[in-house]
């Protein structure tokens, strides 16, 4: 979230003081990202240091007003035109939590996913109700249309975001089930100690050793089958019998 550019955008509409900027920022975004006055004045000090805003007298109540400078307007125009950089996404607590839960001792990651899914769906339902309220206000004309339209856009982004999060959680659960099944199949395969022996090497399945531990007599090995005599050997055998 760019508080810096958000304040510049509000100041483009005219000079404002700190508390006024905070109220208008929260009104425009539906208090989705609440600010405190300290954040506002710290940001204003940095903007003034960078030449983007300048003090502009006081109002009737003695509040110091700030106005955007030409340099600030140029910065604001460039911000509007520049795509938001996604190369370095902000840290996401849910993604970090699931990443740490994988393989963590004593943690049921599927229970973590299920709990989050319930919270995500509740949030989506809340956002959907707020969207209906915002739409009703806009359609009835009983609202500050600019702020309500801005709030509506923020709400719809939050709805899309929670819908995507719910789908991602479903995907995570499916992925974990598949990986678990693959691990079970690998565990069921014979290991190196179960590999078939080389020729002549006895195994526990060898009849000659099968009953050594029990003391029972081992069954005799099957007789070796003698190869049939060749065609040239049969006549010789017949002549020997007639003699």
C-alpha positions in Angstrom: 0.0 0.0 0.0 1.4 3.4 -1.0 0.4 5.9 1.7 2.8 8.3 0.1 1.0 8.4 -3.3 -2.4 8.2 -1.7 -1.7 11.4 0.2 -0.4 13.1 -2.9 -3.6 12.2 -4.7 -5.7 13.7 -1.9 -3.6 16.9 -1.8 -4.0 17.3 -5.6 -7.6 18.3 -4.8 -6.5 21.1 -2.6 -4.5 21.9 0.6 -5.2 19.6 3.6 -4.0 19.1 7.1 -3.0 15.7 8.7 -6.2 14.6 10.4 -8.2 15.7 7.4 -6.0 13.6 5.1 -6.4 10.5 7.4 -10.2 10.9 7.4 -10.4 11.2 3.6 -8.0 8.4 3.0 -10.1 6.0 5.1 -13.3 7.2 3.6 -12.0 6.6 0.1 -10.8 3.1 1.0 -13.6 2.2 3.4 -11.1 2.0 6.3 -9.7 -1.2 4.8 -6.2 0.1 5.6 -6.7 2.4 8.6 -4.1 5.0 9.3 -3.1 6.8 12.4 -2.2 10.5 12.5 1.4 9.7 13.3 1.8 7.8 10.0 0.2 10.7 8.1 2.5 13.3 9.6 5.6 11.1 9.2 4.7 10.6 5.5 4.1 14.4 5.1 7.5 15.2 6.5 9.1 12.8 4.0 7.1 14.3 1.2 8.2 17.8 2.2 11.8 16.7 2.4 11.6 15.3 -1.1 10.0 18.5 -2.4 6.7 16.9 -3.3 4.6 18.9 -0.8 5.1 22.2 1.0 3.4 23.9 4.0 0.6 26.2 2.8 -0.4 28.3 5.8 -3.0 27.4 8.4 -6.8 27.1 8.5 -9.1 29.0 10.8 -8.5 26.4 13.6 -4.8 26.7 13.4 -4.1 23.4 11.5 -1.0 23.5 9.3 -2.1 22.9 5.7 0.0 21.1 3.1 -0.2 21.6 -0.7 1.2 19.5 -3.5 4.1 21.0 -5.5 4.7 20.7 -9.3 7.3 18.0 -8.5 4.6 16.2 -6.5 2.2 16.4 -9.4 4.8 14.9 -11.8 5.4 12.1 -9.3 1.7 11.4 -9.0 1.2 11.3 -12.8 4.1 8.8 -13.1 2.6 6.7 -10.3 -0.7 6.5 -12.1 1.0 5.5 -15.3 3.4 3.0 -13.9 2.2 -0.6 -13.4 2.5 -2.0 -9.8 5.6 -4.0 -9.6 4.9 -7.7 -8.8 8.6 -8.8 -9.0 8.9 -8.5 -5.2 5.4 -9.3 -3.8 4.7 -8.4 -0.1 5.0 -11.1 2.5 1.8 -13.1 2.9 1.3 -14.5 6.4 -0.9 -17.3 5.2 1.6 -18.5 2.6 4.4 -18.4 5.2 2.2 -20.3 7.7 1.5 -23.1 5.4 5.1 -23.3 4.2 6.2 -23.6 7.8 3.5 -26.1 8.7 4.6 -28.6 6.0 6.3 -31.4 8.0 6.2 -29.5 11.3 6.0 -32.0 14.2 2.6 -32.2 15.8 0.9 -29.9 13.2 -2.1 -31.1 11.2 -1.7 -29.0 8.1 -5.1 -30.1 6.7 -6.7 -28.8 9.9 -4.8 -25.5 9.4 -6.2 -25.3 5.9 -9.7 -26.1 7.0 -9.7 -23.4 9.7 -8.4 -20.8 7.3 -11.0 -21.8 4.7 -13.8 -21.1 7.1 -12.3 -17.7 8.0 -11.8 -16.8 4.3 -15.4 -17.7 3.4 -16.7 -15.6 6.3 -14.7 -12.7 5.1 -16.0 -13.1 1.5 -19.6 -13.1 2.8 -18.9 -9.9 4.8 -17.4 -8.2 1.8 -20.3 -9.2 -0.4 -22.8 -7.7 2.1 -20.8 -4.5 2.2 -20.7 -4.4 -1.6 -24.5 -4.7 -1.7 -24.8 -1.8 0.8 -22.4 0.4 -1.3 -24.3 -0.4 -4.5 -27.6 0.5 -2.9 -26.2 3.8 -1.7 -24.8 4.7 -5.2 -28.1 3.7 -6.9 -30.2 5.7 -4.5 -28.1 8.8 -4.9 -27.9 9.2 -1.1 -24.1 9.1 -1.0 -20.9 10.8 -1.8 -20.6 9.1 -5.1 -16.9 9.5 -5.6 -16.0 7.9 -2.3 -18.6 5.2 -2.6 -17.5 4.2 -6.1 -13.9 4.1 -4.8 -14.9 2.0 -1.9 -16.9 -0.3 -4.2 -13.8 -0.9 -6.3 -11.8 -1.8 -3.2 -14.5 -4.1 -2.0 -14.6 -6.0 -5.3 -10.9 -6.4 -5.2 -11.2 -7.9 -1.8 -13.9 -10.2 -2.9 -11.8 -11.4 -5.9 -8.9 -11.8 -3.6 -10.8 -14.0 -1.1 -12.3 -16.1 -3.8 -8.8 -16.8 -5.2 -7.6 -17.6 -1.7 -10.4 -20.1 -1.2 -9.5 -21.8 -4.5 -5.8 -21.8 -3.5 -6.6 -23.5 -0.2 -8.6 -26.2 -2.0 -5.6 -26.7 -4.3 -3.3 -27.0 -1.4 -5.4 -29.7 0.2 -5.6 -31.6 -3.0 -1.9 -31.3 -3.5 -1.1 -32.6 0.0 -3.4 -35.6 -0.6 -1.7 -36.5 -3.8 1.8 -36.2 -2.3 0.7 -38.3 0.7 -0.6 -41.0 -1.7 2.7 -40.9 -3.7 4.7 -41.3 -0.4 2.5 -44.3 0.6 3.1 -46.0 -2.8 6.9 -45.4 -2.5 6.9 -46.9 1.0 5.1 -50.0 -0.2 7.7 -50.8 -2.9 10.4 -53.4 -1.9 13.5 -51.7 -0.4 17.1 -52.7 -1.1 17.0 -55.3 1.6 14.1 -57.0 -0.1 15.8 -57.3 -3.5 16.1 -60.7 -5.1 19.4 -62.5 -4.3 22.1 -63.4 -6.8 22.3 -67.0 -8.2 23.1 -69.5 -5.6 22.6 -67.2 -2.6 20.0 -68.6 -0.2 17.1 -66.5 1.0 14.6 -67.0 3.8 12.2 -68.2 1.1 14.6 -71.1 0.2 13.0 -74.4 1.1 16.3 -75.6 2.5 16.2 -72.9 5.2 12.5 -72.1 5.5 12.0 -74.1 8.7 15.4 -73.8 10.4 14.1 -71.6 13.1 11.0 -73.7 13.8 13.0 -77.0 13.9 10.6 -78.6 11.3 12.1 -80.7 8.6 12.4 -78.9 5.3 10.7 -80.5 2.4 12.9 -82.3 -0.1 13.8 -80.4 -3.2 11.9 -81.3 -6.4 13.7 -83.8 -8.6 15.7 -82.4 -11.4 14.2 -83.0 -14.8 16.6 -85.0 -17.0 16.7 -83.7 -20.6 15.1 -85.9 -23.2 17.6 -88.0 -25.3 18.5 -86.7 -28.7 17.3 -88.3 -31.9 20.7 -90.0 -32.6 20.8 -91.6 -29.1 17.4 -93.4 -29.3 18.4 -95.9 -32.1 21.6 -96.9 -30.2 19.6 -97.6 -27.0 17.1 -99.8 -29.0 19.9 -102.0 -30.5 21.4 -102.6 -27.1 18.1 -104.0 -25.8 17.8 -106.4 -28.7 21.3 -107.8 -28.2 
